[in-house]
Amino acid sequence: MARRSAWFWIMALLHLRHLSLCNSATPPLPVLPIPSASQLQWQRREVIMFFHFGVNTFTDTEWGTGDESPWLFDPDGLNADQWMDAAEAAGASLVILTAKHHDGFCLWPSQYTDHSVAKSPWKDGKGDVVGEFVDAARSRGIDVGLYLSPWDRHEKTYGRETEYNEFYLAQLHELLTKYGSMSEIWFDGAKGADAAKMNYYFRDWFETVKQLQSSINIFSDAGPDVRWVGDETGGAGDPCWSTVNRTKLRIGDASLISYLKTGDPHGTDWVPAECDVSIRPGWFWHKNETAKSVSQLLEIYYNSVGRNCVLLLNVPPNPTGLVSGDDTQRLKDFRAAIARIFSNDLATGSAATASSERGGPDGGFAAANVLDSDDQTFWAADGSDQEDEHWIELALPEANTSFNVVRIQEVIALGQRIMEHEVYADEELVAKGTTVGYKRLHRLTTSVTAARVKIRITKSRGTPLLSAMGLHYDPSVDSPGEFN
């Protein structure tokens, strides 16, 4: 009897557990389009780094002519590991190298041209900058990307459409088969005025890239995986949608700049924006230039990462083959400023409530999920309340909490939804905005003190989903010279 009784209670407990599990609500359907796994990984990087290096470094120019002698290239102190010090100083998990710029000089010994490191005095023609770059990055656990300029001012077949596209594809094949896995390949549409009718076979190139490395992200004006934001100042538009209609985009078409900056709420393709900017005025190293201040870099961060983008920050090595010590220090100070602002979340310990919760308080999508530092959990409204009544509110642990930065993050794995939102501190409107996406940062013009903070979502594509909310203090708001 005792044995049967024990068995009865075991089965009863299992049944109750089954009922408890059945009370969990299912996740809502995604709002299409949604990002691929590689696009999600790219978005979470937040800050990545570009290294512009080549013969322009030695000629003090930005765009070479293609007539430069390979003998100019002799970085006798080149140390790619020191470049990775700079990358780590900025917290970059991905680094991209200009394997070839418009002048056509190749930083690897390409078998398809004599205009490369193989004809330079550096290491007696036996050097390979791409190889050293890749090895240094991987030794630090940093992922790698490459830029191969479509415009080649040295190559004699340039202008002869089929021949040149075959030449370009051959070099692309070299880079993507010789140096292991790449996380990003970078294309632009630059071309000379004397070859305005030169057509690049981007579709052939992109198909080849995906054949060789299926998980790589392809960057260009039109994606297909990552798009240009439309300028080189490091700032995104507002709104900034990760969605576009790729059929509207043409690489190199300047008339599409505004579309690139804002994206399209009705877009059928997930192609998020990357904000490229150089730490110095130029992209290549110039003796008379210095790095942007920390306050300038922070402004760029808020307008790129804080507007649903990834920041691609260029840091150019000098003619000795090293990143300037001043530039590396500036990167360290920049990263320290970000850590100082965002390492302390003033919302920690808050009590969260919302207009509704999908499946109820125990359905798995409670308001409290925005505070658990886990982007796999999230708050979801139940979808039954009116469009202008979605809200989530935090009762702060301290009644007089002062903050000046509000962080909001959507569950982009299920699509980008929020179109318009407002931020209230004790019922006072302190910020309003359009899109949120992966991350939206509101830096207020002055600090506010409140006991409660509410996000009101006034327009959304489907039920809003938030993975995180945070409150932070940026000392430069109250003391503008803090990070100079």
Backbone hydrogen bonds, N-H to C=O, Kabsch-Sander energy under -0.5 kcal/mol:
donor,donor_aa,acceptor,acceptor_aa,energy
5,S,1,M,-2.5
6,A,2,A,-2.3
7,W,3,R,-2.3
8,F,4,R,-2.3
9,W,5,S,-2.2
10,I,6,A,-2.2
11,M,7,W,-2.4
12,A,8,F,-2.3
13,L,9,W,-2.5
14,L,10,I,-2.3
15,H,11,M,-2.3
16,L,12,A,-2.4
17,R,13,L,-2.4
18,H,14,L,-2.2
19,L,15,H,-2.4
20,S,16,L,-2.5
21,L,17,R,-2.6
22,C,18,H,-2.2
23,N,19,L,-0.8
23,N,20,S,-0.8
24,S,21,L,-1.5
25,A,363,G,-1.6
31,V,414,L,-2.5
32,L,30,P,-0.8
40,L,36,S,-2.2
41,Q,37,A,-2.1
42,W,38,S,-2.1
43,Q,39,Q,-2.4
44,R,40,L,-1.8
45,R,41,Q,-0.6
45,R,42,W,-1.3
46,E,42,W,-0.6
46,E,43,Q,-0.8
47,V,45,R,-2.7
48,I,311,L,-3.1
49,M,94,L,-2.5
50,F,313,L,-2.1
51,F,96,I,-2.4
53,F,51,F,-0.6
57,T,54,G,-1.2
58,F,55,V,-1.4
59,T,55,V,-1.1
60,D,56,N,-1.0
61,T,56,N,-1.3
64,G,62,E,-0.5
72,L,69,S,-2.1
73,F,70,P,-1.6
74,D,72,L,-0.9
76,D,74,D,-1.8
77,G,320,T,-1.4
78,L,75,P,-2.2
79,N,321,G,-1.8
82,Q,79,N,-0.9
83,W,79,N,-1.1
84,M,80,A,-1.5
85,D,81,D,-1.0
86,A,82,Q,-1.2
87,A,83,W,-1.9
88,E,84,M,-2.8
89,A,85,D,-2.0
90,A,86,A,-1.4
91,G,87,A,-0.5
91,G,88,E,-0.7
92,A,87,A,-2.6
93,S,47,V,-0.9
95,V,143,D,-2.3
96,I,49,M,-2.8
97,L,145,G,-1.8
98,T,51,F,-1.9
99,A,97,L,-1.7
99,A,147,Y,-1.0
100,K,147,Y,-1.5
101,H,105,F,-0.6
104,G,101,H,-2.2
106,C,115,H,-2.2
107,L,99,A,-2.6
110,S,108,W,-2.1
113,T,110,S,-0.8
116,S,114,D,-1.4
117,V,106,C,-1.5
119,K,116,S,-1.9
120,S,117,V,-1.5
122,W,73,F,-0.9
124,D,121,P,-2.2
125,G,122,W,-1.5
126,K,123,K,-1.9
127,G,122,W,-0.8
129,V,107,L,-1.3
130,V,107,L,-1.6
132,E,128,D,-2.2
133,F,129,V,-2.8
134,V,130,V,-2.7
135,D,131,G,-2.4
136,A,132,E,-2.4
137,A,133,F,-2.3
138,R,134,V,-2.5
139,S,135,D,-1.8
140,R,136,A,-0.6
140,R,137,A,-1.3
141,G,138,R,-1.0
142,I,137,A,-2.7
143,D,93,S,-2.5
145,G,95,V,-2.2
146,L,184,E,-1.7
147,Y,97,L,-2.7
148,L,186,W,-1.2
149,S,100,K,-2.4
149,S,147,Y,-0.5
152,D,150,P,-0.5
153,R,102,H,-3.2
153,R,151,W,-0.5
158,Y,155,E,-1.4
160,R,157,T,-2.5
161,E,159,G,-0.9
164,Y,160,R,-3.0
165,N,161,E,-2.3
166,E,162,T,-2.1
167,F,163,E,-2.2
168,Y,164,Y,-3.1
169,L,165,N,-2.3
170,A,166,E,-1.9
171,Q,167,F,-1.9
172,L,168,Y,-2.5
173,H,169,L,-2.4
174,E,170,A,-1.9
175,L,171,Q,-2.2
176,L,172,L,-2.0
177,T,173,H,-0.8
177,T,174,E,-0.8
178,K,174,E,-1.9
179,Y,175,L,-0.9
183,S,144,V,-3.4
184,E,144,V,-0.8
185,I,217,N,-2.2
186,W,146,L,-2.6
187,F,185,I,-0.5
187,F,219,F,-2.0
195,A,192,G,-1.7
196,A,193,A,-1.0
198,M,195,A,-2.1
200,Y,198,M,-0.5
202,F,200,Y,-1.8
205,W,201,Y,-2.5
206,F,202,F,-3.4
207,E,203,R,-2.4
208,T,204,D,-2.1
209,V,205,W,-2.6
210,K,206,F,-2.4
211,Q,207,E,-1.8
212,L,208,T,-2.3
213,Q,209,V,-2.9
216,I,213,Q,-1.3
217,N,183,S,-2.2
218,I,216,I,-0.5
219,F,185,I,-2.8
219,F,217,N,-0.6
220,S,226,V,-1.8
223,G,220,S,-1.4
225,D,218,I,-1.6
226,V,218,I,-2.1
227,R,272,P,-3.1
228,W,220,S,-0.9
229,V,274,E,-1.3
234,G,276,D,-0.7
236,A,303,N,-3.0
237,G,261,K,-1.5
241,W,262,T,-3.1
244,V,269,D,-2.3
246,R,244,V,-0.7
248,K,245,N,-2.0
249,L,246,R,-1.1
253,D,250,R,-2.0
254,A,252,G,-0.9
256,L,253,D,-1.5
257,I,254,A,-1.4
260,L,256,L,-2.3
261,K,257,I,-2.1
262,T,258,S,-1.6
263,G,259,Y,-2.6
264,D,243,T,-3.4
267,G,264,D,-2.1
269,D,244,V,-2.6
271,V,242,S,-2.7
271,V,269,D,-0.9
274,E,227,R,-2.5
275,C,310,V,-2.9
276,D,231,D,-0.5
276,D,274,E,-0.7
277,V,312,L,-2.1
279,I,314,N,-2.8
285,W,317,P,-0.5
289,E,286,H,-2.0
292,K,279,I,-2.7
295,S,483,F,-0.6
297,L,293,S,-2.3
298,L,294,V,-2.5
299,E,295,S,-1.9
300,I,296,Q,-2.0
301,Y,297,L,-2.2
302,Y,298,L,-2.5
303,N,299,E,-1.7
304,S,300,I,-0.7
304,S,301,Y,-0.9
305,V,301,Y,-0.7
306,G,301,Y,-2.0
307,R,304,S,-1.7
308,N,305,V,-1.2
308,N,439,K,-1.4
309,C,304,S,-1.8
310,V,273,A,-1.3
311,L,46,E,-3.1
312,L,275,C,-3.2
312,L,310,V,-0.6
313,L,48,I,-2.6
313,L,311,L,-0.7
314,N,277,V,-2.9
314,N,312,L,-0.6
315,V,50,F,-2.7
318,N,322,L,-3.3
321,G,318,N,-2.5
328,T,324,S,-2.2
329,Q,325,G,-2.2
330,R,326,D,-2.1
331,L,327,D,-2.1
332,K,328,T,-2.2
333,D,329,Q,-2.4
334,F,330,R,-2.3
335,R,331,L,-2.7
336,A,332,K,-2.3
337,A,333,D,-2.0
338,I,334,F,-2.0
339,A,335,R,-2.4
340,R,336,A,-2.5
341,I,337,A,-1.9
342,F,338,I,-2.9
343,S,339,A,-2.3
345,D,343,S,-0.7
346,L,344,N,-0.8
346,L,471,L,-2.8
348,T,345,D,-1.6
350,S,347,A,-2.0
351,A,395,A,-2.0
352,A,350,S,-0.5
353,T,393,E,-2.5
355,S,391,W,-2.5
358,R,380,A,-3.1
360,G,357,E,-2.8
363,G,360,G,-2.0
365,F,358,R,-0.6
369,N,366,A,-1.6
370,V,367,A,-1.7
371,L,368,A,-1.9
372,D,369,N,-1.2
377,T,374,D,-1.5
379,W,466,L,-2.9
380,A,365,F,-1.6
381,A,464,P,-1.3
389,E,386,Q,-2.2
390,H,387,E,-0.6
390,H,457,I,-0.7
392,I,455,I,-2.0
393,E,353,T,-3.2
394,L,453,V,-3.1
395,A,351,A,-3.0
396,L,394,L,-0.8
396,L,451,A,-2.4
401,T,398,E,-0.7
401,T,450,A,-1.9
403,F,448,V,-2.2
404,N,472,H,-2.3
405,V,472,H,-1.8
406,V,442,H,-2.2
407,R,470,G,-3.0
408,I,440,R,-2.3
409,Q,468,A,-2.2
410,E,437,G,-2.7
411,V,465,L,-1.1
412,I,410,E,-1.3
414,L,411,V,-2.0
415,G,412,I,-2.1
419,M,459,K,-2.9
420,E,459,K,-1.9
421,H,433,G,-2.6
422,E,456,R,-2.4
423,V,431,A,-3.2
424,Y,454,K,-2.9
425,A,428,E,-2.7
426,D,424,Y,-0.5
426,D,452,R,-2.2
428,E,425,A,-1.8
429,L,427,E,-0.5
430,V,423,V,-2.8
431,A,423,V,-1.4
433,G,421,H,-2.6
436,V,418,I,-0.5
439,K,436,V,-0.6
440,R,408,I,-2.7
441,L,306,G,-2.1
442,H,406,V,-2.7
442,H,440,R,-0.5
443,R,441,L,-0.7
444,L,404,N,-3.2
444,L,442,H,-0.8
448,V,403,F,-2.6
450,A,401,T,-2.2
453,V,394,L,-2.0
454,K,424,Y,-2.4
455,I,392,I,-2.9
456,R,422,E,-2.7
456,R,454,K,-0.6
457,I,390,H,-2.3
457,I,455,I,-0.6
458,T,420,E,-1.0
458,T,456,R,-0.8
459,K,420,E,-1.5
461,R,417,R,-2.6
462,G,460,S,-1.3
466,L,379,W,-1.9
467,S,409,Q,-2.2
468,A,409,Q,-1.4
469,M,370,V,-1.7
470,G,407,R,-2.2
472,H,405,V,-2.5
473,Y,341,I,-0.7
474,D,472,H,-0.5
477,V,474,D,-1.9
478,D,474,D,-0.6
479,S,475,P,-2.2
482,E,479,S,-2.6
484,N,481,G,-1.2
